[in-house]
Amino acid sequence: MASFRCAMRISDLLLESTVEKLLLSLDENNLRALSEKLGNDAPSPEEPSHRLAYSIWYTLYFHTKETADLNHAIRIAEVTLVLLAAGSDKETTSEQALTESNLSCMLDSKFDYGGQAMDLDQAICRAESALTIASPSDAHVSKFREHLNKLKSKKDTLSETFSSLDSENKWQMPSYIFGSKLLCMGYLRDSYIASGEIHAAIQFARMAVAETPQRHPERCDNLHKLGDLLFGSAIYKKIFEYVQESIDCFQEAARISVGTSDHAICLLQLSETWALKYSWEKDISYVENSVSAARQALQCIPEGHEQRAKYLCCLGTKLRGRYERTSSPEDVEEAYRTLNEAFSLDILEKGVRLNCGTQLATVCVRKYEITKDITFINKGIETCESLVNEDKSSSEAGECMHVLAQLHRMKVDVTGTHSKSETDKAVEFARKAVDALAEGHQGRPNREANLARLLARRAKLFHSIEDGVEAQEIAWEVLISTTDTDTTRAGILDILIEFESARYRQENEVVCLELLLEFAQNALDEASPNNRNYSSHINNVAYLRTLSGEVSKDPNEIESGINLLESFIRNGQDDGHRGKQLDNLGFLLEKKYEMTRDRSDSKRAIEALIECGETPAIDAWTKVDVAYRAAKLYIKDLTWDAASSLLEDAVKLLPKVSPRHIQHKDKTYNLARFGGMVSLAMSAALQAGRSGKRALEIIEHGRGVILGMLYDARSDIARLRKKRPDLAKAFVELRDKLDSPVSSDPEAPETHGSLNPFLAREALQTEFDKVVKEIQDDPDFRRFLEPTTAEELMAASESGTIIVVSASDSHSHALVVTPNEVVPISLRGFRLSQIQYWAGKLKAKDVTRGQMYGMLRWLWRFLVAPILNSPIVIKASAGEVKPHICWVPVGALCALPIHAAGNYSKAGPLEESALRRAISSYSPSIKALLYIQHSRREMDVGCRTDRVLLVSMEKTLDCRDLPYARQEVDLLNENLPSEATLIKNMPLKKDVKEALPGSSIFHFAGHGISHPLDPLKSSLLLKDWKDDALTVEDLMTLNLDESPPFLAYLSACSTAVIKDPKLIDEGIHLMSAFQLVGFHHVIGSLWALSDEHCVAVAADVYDEIMKSNMSDDSVPCGLHNAVTRLSEGKFLSNRHVELREVDEDEDDLASWDLSVGDPRIWAAYIHMGLRNVPEPRAPIDEAQVSQT
């Protein structure tokens, strides 16, 4: 009955007979079960179930003396107050006041047990609140006031009793007031803590421990509180001497608390204190002690306990810390299991959850380093992003963002995709992580180093000068200020070394080479060989020695750096960075070879690069890069066979460098590094004696990788729909999601239920690959989305000979593709440097009329004439007055007007021009031709609409007026017979996108721009182009192949131009974008057009189209005839004010036949698309293909 009477301290507790019997019988299990059931019901005055629940827990506390029961009662009472606060009636207010008073009683009991001043102060606060809430007529007001007075009296008595003692004999009180003495000490200790006077608090805590007998129940608690104070002071006040005293406190507390609930808490804090001591003294035994204490603490916490997650997190963290010292995979594995279990539990405390998730993400990084399984990086990213979305303001969130930035950086490095979107995200998180810590905080340099690394990477990959400057400023500040010679300094030196190297190679000067070498050497000397960053220190010193040798022109200094790195690679253990080390070694040897021209250096460099490429953990981007570099070294020694093998393997990897799931802009960034490689691969193959078919497959696999994936995914669906409609539907849905831009909206369909849209797209890619595999398992679709074979490529030439042209400064070739053979033609004297010269002149609009005639004669002499006069072309075009030639130029040649080549000198024969000899079309690749040919065959002729969409932009914001644009559209409207013509004068982007589906012809008369850096941003300029331009990327998301349109006529400037030479082989521009979305024919331009002449050319083309009833031959023939007439001066005068950027020289024109019009006017127009579509060949025999 004593326990029951204690519970009656709660005012007016009303118990039903069942509860009373349970209380009297002290059946703890039934009491706990009943209280939990009552606690789930909403509180109300009529049914005070929550009050019954916390009353039962309070009763249990008096019986068990377990603080957990008391804390449970307090939590239920607090929840009850929150729920009651929503009410406003008189009964609810009365119940609220009663609950406040009951909570005050519980807090008073908590103070009596623990002696913490905060609990007594809170008890007084709750009692005052009860008195304030209660109405004057409430029957309990007098009891509330009496209870409050007792609490205040207790506080006053404790303070007076303690302060009245003589200072020298303060702790020599008689034993009969010992309990009051401890309460006084506890109260004053907590008061000093609250006021920030930690040293005074420690003194009182020490007194409390000294005066508490060994077996007194309060001794453990007093030891624990003293240990806490010492631990906190050691961290924040940097008082090292306190650490060991804190350890002694927790060790004794753990010893005397065995068998109690306090034992686990003491062990947990002991583990943290040993970890702190290790961080200062670096003695491995302290790490072992920390792990041991954390493991013992966890053993005290049963499964299902509400605090288990906290203890699991502690052990996992300590295991991770031990791994950083010992590099033991077993520690990482156990840490991962432990933290994963903790994070999966229902963790109530936000701080514990945040810390646990951050530690788990960090361990995921280590798991990846050991296993090279990228799923661990993805798991870490998802874990951190879910936590950051929950809490973006706390200090723990800052650490989480720091880890998240590291994970994004690793993801970019590991995948080799060099995603700008993920890099930007990593920089954003790294900057927030730095801002979360105040200046001078001990953890800030490490976060600043991470930010500097990310800024440096973004500067290098995406050519950002601002990022480079900021990265160097941060790096120098961290390097000079930090004393950490391990992780932070290793990463910082990487950054500064790279910038110093770039400065030397670009500006031929060094600023701080000797200082960096001193820092790097000191870091290496102080690092342990077993340290996980040791390889980084080796790399830094080796690189700086090599750079120093380059500056001083001393090959011996270079060799000393090379020997240091090579010796480490050959003798050291594989720490997961072997591939990177071999890459660096190859680079250093390349630099030495450039100085010495010693073939042995070239051989060593090739061996290192090839070994790097064979390392299993190396990403696709690095594999391609090292193969490309090694092949160029082979070519310098004329070792063509080895170079061809390497380049062919590299070309096959290009689709993995830019996988389907990443954004189109990131694909272009990744491929830009390898501009020119495909031309070199074709040249090397032919020089090595490979067949024309083999060379054709190489060039087609390596060019237009981005467009090629889109063409592949949009082809051959009709046959699949007929046989496997289920797979066709799944394929199309996943394809469309992957082709769409990345969304940051977690609710968007393509986010796949993930907070991270990039991880969601990876999941979509995995599903897409599974569907493709299932399709390929069908014998009829074994080659679905497989690389196109030479035989399939040759089939595209049924509608006319295809000529692929590739040039280099050593060897240039053309591949003449016919239905039966692929014949290579060597183009002697046709040099890449000359092509680049003329392409640059056209791009800069720095070409006179006379120079244009000279360029066209050069093209005729060294390119077009040797091809058209070759036996294979003559044979293929036998019986045709003018054969239809489809040109597939490679590299910088894409910018030159091959179709206009000719000898236009006064002495030149009339037949010596491409216009006289052939009808020319262009294509970014043969695969593009196959796509539109297939689309044409599959199209139901009856599904073609007669609708024509005409768009004119005679006035465009911030551009010169085009007075003839409206005239051009009006003329077409009068002459086209369609009754469904839509005329859009100065429309918005959305108007055009809505009208394109269902239009058979789209004619645009206005301005077009080619973006200088990103071809995906090239656009047609509509009314709202400043805010929302109609870009190539917008067009690539459209899909009109359900009802493929006939013609896109782009009467605009530079619609076939790619200004970034590194991306020219991708063939991404406005014309190819319209071809991709389904248009069978596209007419556009290689440079700026004359507005005045566009009207007549368009009229001539459409006249031919209407006469031929929109046949496929009519478009290329119509444009050919129009350009021929324009070159003969048949339309208008050849004055061309807009394009004459340079002055004419009369002598420059003296030798040319001026009856031929200005090529700058008529040579700009080109056609892409079909001529006619032959009947499809019989399916290719799979066995024959495999044998081939």
C-alpha angles and dihedrals in degrees: 000000000000092000091048092051090050089055089054088073083087105090120257095344107189114207129186116224093257093056092045091054091049091050092048092048090045092222096172098186094053091044092053093047092049094047092052091050092049091046091061093060122089111254121246136162091247095052109026093188095147090052089053089049097053090041091058092049090048090052090050090053092058089052100043101027086217111150088210090067091049092047090049091054091049092050093051090049091051091050089049090055092051092051093045092050089073091064124085107183126105095254092053092049091052091049090048092054091048092051091049089054092047091050089052089056091052093049089050089055089049090054091049089054101042105020094223112156091214091064093052091048091050091049090055091047092052092047090052090049091052091052092048095049097045117091117238090249093055111121091222099055094098091050090049091053093046091051092050093050091052091053094049090047090052091053093048093046093052093050094046094046092054098042092049093064120100109259094234095045097033093123097042095086120148114267093246090070094040093112091054089047092057091047090052093050092047092048094050092043091055091044092055090048090053091050093048096247094132098164091056090046090052090051093054091044090053090049090051092052093045093052096044113095118238095252098037112124091230095056095084092050093048092049090050093051092048090049090051092052093049092046093051092047091049091055102041101028095037092230101157095185090067093064097073092042088052090051090051090052094050093044092054092043090052091048096052095040097060110138095022133097089250093064095079093047092052092049091048092054091044088057091052092049094051088051090052091051091051091052088061103035102028093217108154091213089068089058089052091050090049093052092045093052092047091050092050091048092053091050088061093058115077123216112273093031112138092232097048093099091058093053093044089052091051094052093045091051093050092048090052089051091052090051091055086060103036103024089221111165089206090064092052092048093050092043090052093050092046097047092042090055091048094049092049092057124091097263111191099187111079094208093053092050092049094049093045093051092047091051091047091053090050091052088049087061090054091046089055092049089056101038102025086221107146092203087080091059090048091049090051092050094049091046094051095042092052089052095046090052089054096047125014101162112053125092089246088057088056091058089047091053089048091056091043091055090051091050093051089049090051091047091056091048096043098048094041088218092119090208110197090202093057091042091053090049092050091051090049093053093043091053092049090049091055092047090053090069125065123239109277095025110144092233096050099085092058091052092045089052090054091050091049091051092052094047090049091051092049090048091053099043099040102027098243111165092188092055091049093052093048092046092054093047092052093043095054092046092052095043094053097040102043125080092197107115094180130060101355097044094045092056094043093052089052089060098046093044091053093050092046090051092049091049091054095047094046102034102019093234139104127208110183107007096131093048092050091048090052092051092047095047092049091050090050093047092051097044123093117237088232092057115111091230095051093100090055091055090050091050092050095051093043092050093048093049089052092048090048089053091051091052094047093038088235112144090189091062089050090049091052090058092045092049092050092054096039092050091051092050094048097042104030131083121260102261094179093269099082093112092053091047092052090048089053092046091052090050093051091049090049089055091050091049090053088057101039104027085212110156091214089064090050090050092050091048092051092049092051093047094048092048089050091053091051093053106113097222096052115114123237094253092057092044090056092044096052092044091052092049093046091048092053089053090051091050091054086060090043091242092149100166095057091042091051093051092051094046093047091053090047092052091053089056096054094093088057090052088060106028120192097252098061122085119274092243090055090050090056091050091052095048096044091079091063100050109145094019094105093053089050090049092054092046093048091049092054093043089051091055098256116154125261089248091055091049090049092053091049094051093046095047092051103042126075094009094166095044090041092060090049093047091048093050092050097046132085095016097125094065091046091050091056096051104027109019091167093057092041091055093048091046094051094046093051092042092053092048092050092046092052121090118268113269124209091202110106089206093056114111094240093056088078093212094302127123089220112068092199093055088045090056090050088055089050089051090053091052090045091053090050091053092048090050090051090050092049090052087069107090090225092058104038092128096045107143090352118138112282115259124228090251091055091048092049090054089067089068092069088097093049143325116295120212121195113195125195126174139192134164092256104039134003125191143180124209113211106206119200130163090264108034149008112227122189119217120197112226106208115200094013101123131187092222091059091048091051090049094056093040089055092049092052092046091052092044086235099137128112123208091254092051089051090055088050093050092049091050090050090050090050096048100045103027121015102035095050089051100043091045094049117113093239094056093043089051094047093050097044111141095020121111090207116009119218108242122192110203119208103186121190127215122341090353087079088078096057127087100240090168090062097050114131148124102264096170119125089252095046120113114249092238094056097099136085090233090061096043107041149006107244133209131168136219132185087224142346088250088064089055091050090051096055092040090055091045090052093051094048094047117105103232090218092058094067110107127216093224116128123196113205119186125185127186106182089158121040128176112263093357134101116268120261104210092179096054094083091042090052093053094043091052092051091047090056095048102039111088096211116122090199098065115146116202117199114187111193094340130180123252094253091054092056095044090051093049098045097077107080095019115120094194128031116190120184123187111184145068126325127186133201112215111235096222111014117044089194087069095055106119153177109246114236129169094282097037094126092061103026116011123192096243136183088252090055091051093048090062091059121090118194098163092112086074105010113212123228111225140011108192109192106192091184140104126279098352092152097043128116109186099189105080091203091064101039093104090061090069093214112158139116096280095051090046092058089046090051095053090056112277110142092207133029127185118196145133143269094212142352116329130218108249090208095055096042092078095059095042092052092047091052093049095049091045089059092045093053093045090053094045092244095304118170091244092056097071101054091037092047092051092044091053093045093051091046091052091047091051089052092053093246097137117041138335114297095234108130111180097167097060101039098102093156133047119260120242114214091212088052089063099040097097098043132092101244092191083082106081125242106291090211086072106039103028094063096076118091138170130220122189146045134345101185131331118236124211111274119262123240114278114279116255108249093215091051091050092050091049091049 
